Amino acid sequence: MSFFREGVLNNWGLKLLALALSFLLWTTYTAEPVSEVGYLVPLEFRNVPANVEISGDVPTLVHVRVRGRSGLLRRIVPADLSIAVDLSGQQPSEISIHLTPARVSAPFGVTVVSIIPSDLRVPLIPRHPAAHSPE
């Protein structure tokens, strides 16, 4: 009983004020509207094997639509989003890549809604050794 009296009832006015402030902050945060914004994000190819190179008309930018609190989305720049495609172990051929929201690295509180284009064809051709010029 003494724990209840000293721990819970002691400074009850300050505790009630802290609870009211917490509720006010929570309602302010949750009342902020949810928005959706599109960004052009660079497509990054990682771990390209030394014996292949990317050929053809492969997009360098993809359109990514994200959803989140409007205040958060106003602070985001395209550099905060990234899409990486790992090409390690690939041989010369044409590969198909499906871009999903899980491939997008985005800040906390931001949800990726869509990626356009979502399917890519990436032609990988054999890399020719560079010709040595006489010195």
C-alpha positions in Angstrom: 0.0 0.0 0.0 2.9 2.4 0.7 4.3 1.8 -2.8 0.9 2.8 -4.3 0.8 5.9 -2.1 4.4 7.0 -2.8 4.8 5.8 -6.3 1.5 6.5 -7.9 -0.3 9.2 -5.9 2.9 11.2 -5.2 3.0 14.3 -7.6 -0.3 13.3 -9.2 -0.8 16.7 -10.7 2.6 16.6 -12.6 1.8 13.1 -13.8 -1.6 14.2 -15.1 0.0 17.1 -16.8 2.6 14.8 -18.5 -0.2 12.5 -19.6 -2.1 15.4 -21.1 1.0 16.7 -23.0 1.7 13.2 -24.3 -1.9 12.9 -25.6 -1.6 16.4 -27.2 1.6 15.5 -29.0 0.2 12.1 -30.1 -3.0 13.7 -31.6 -0.9 16.4 -33.3 1.3 13.7 -35.0 -1.6 11.5 -36.0 -3.6 14.4 -37.4 -0.9 15.2 -39.9 -2.2 14.2 -43.4 -0.7 11.3 -45.3 0.6 12.3 -48.7 2.0 10.5 -51.7 4.9 11.8 -53.8 6.9 10.6 -56.8 10.7 10.8 -57.2 13.1 9.9 -59.9 15.6 7.6 -58.3 18.9 6.4 -59.8 19.2 2.7 -60.5 22.4 1.3 -59.1 24.0 -1.9 -60.5 26.3 -3.4 -57.9 28.9 -6.2 -58.2 29.1 -6.2 -62.0 31.4 -9.1 -62.9 34.7 -8.1 -64.5 34.0 -10.2 -67.6 30.6 -8.5 -68.5 29.3 -5.0 -69.2 25.8 -3.6 -69.4 24.7 -2.9 -73.0 21.6 -1.5 -74.7 19.0 0.9 -73.5 18.8 0.3 -69.8 17.1 3.0 -67.7 19.3 4.9 -65.4 16.4 6.4 -63.4 13.1 4.8 -62.2 10.0 6.6 -60.9 9.3 5.7 -57.3 6.0 6.7 -55.6 6.2 6.8 -51.8 3.5 7.5 -49.1 4.0 8.9 -45.7 3.3 11.9 -43.4 3.4 15.1 -45.4 5.9 16.7 -43.1 8.3 13.8 -43.5 7.9 13.7 -47.3 8.7 17.4 -47.6 12.1 16.7 -46.0 13.0 13.8 -48.3 15.2 14.3 -51.4 15.8 11.6 -54.1 19.2 10.8 -52.6 17.4 9.5 -49.5 15.9 6.7 -51.7 18.0 4.1 -53.5 17.5 1.0 -55.6 20.4 -1.4 -56.0 20.5 -4.4 -58.3 23.1 -7.1 -57.5 24.7 -8.5 -60.6 27.3 -10.8 -58.9 27.7 -14.1 -60.6 25.9 -13.1 -63.8 27.2 -14.3 -67.1 26.8 -12.7 -70.5 23.1 -12.9 -71.3 19.9 -10.9 -71.1 18.5 -11.0 -67.6 15.1 -9.9 -66.4 14.9 -7.9 -63.2 11.7 -7.3 -61.3 11.8 -4.2 -59.1 9.7 -4.6 -56.0 9.2 -2.1 -53.1 11.4 -4.4 -51.0 14.4 -3.4 -53.2 14.0 0.3 -52.4 15.9 1.6 -49.5 13.7 4.4 -47.9 13.7 6.3 -44.7 11.7 5.1 -41.7 8.1 6.1 -41.9 8.0 6.1 -45.7 6.2 3.3 -47.6 7.0 2.6 -51.3 3.8 2.4 -53.3 5.0 1.7 -56.8 8.1 1.6 -59.1 7.9 2.4 -62.8 9.2 0.5 -64.7 8.9 -2.5 -62.5 10.3 -5.0 -65.0 13.7 -4.4 -66.7 15.6 -6.4 -69.3 19.3 -5.9 -68.8 21.6 -7.2 -71.6 25.0 -8.3 -70.3 27.6 -8.7 -73.0 31.2 -10.0 -72.7 33.7 -7.3 -71.9 36.5 -7.0 -74.4 40.0 -6.4 -73.0 41.2 -2.9 -73.6 43.6 -2.6 -76.5 47.1 -1.5 -75.3 48.5 1.5 -77.2 52.2 1.6 -77.9 54.1 4.1 -75.9 
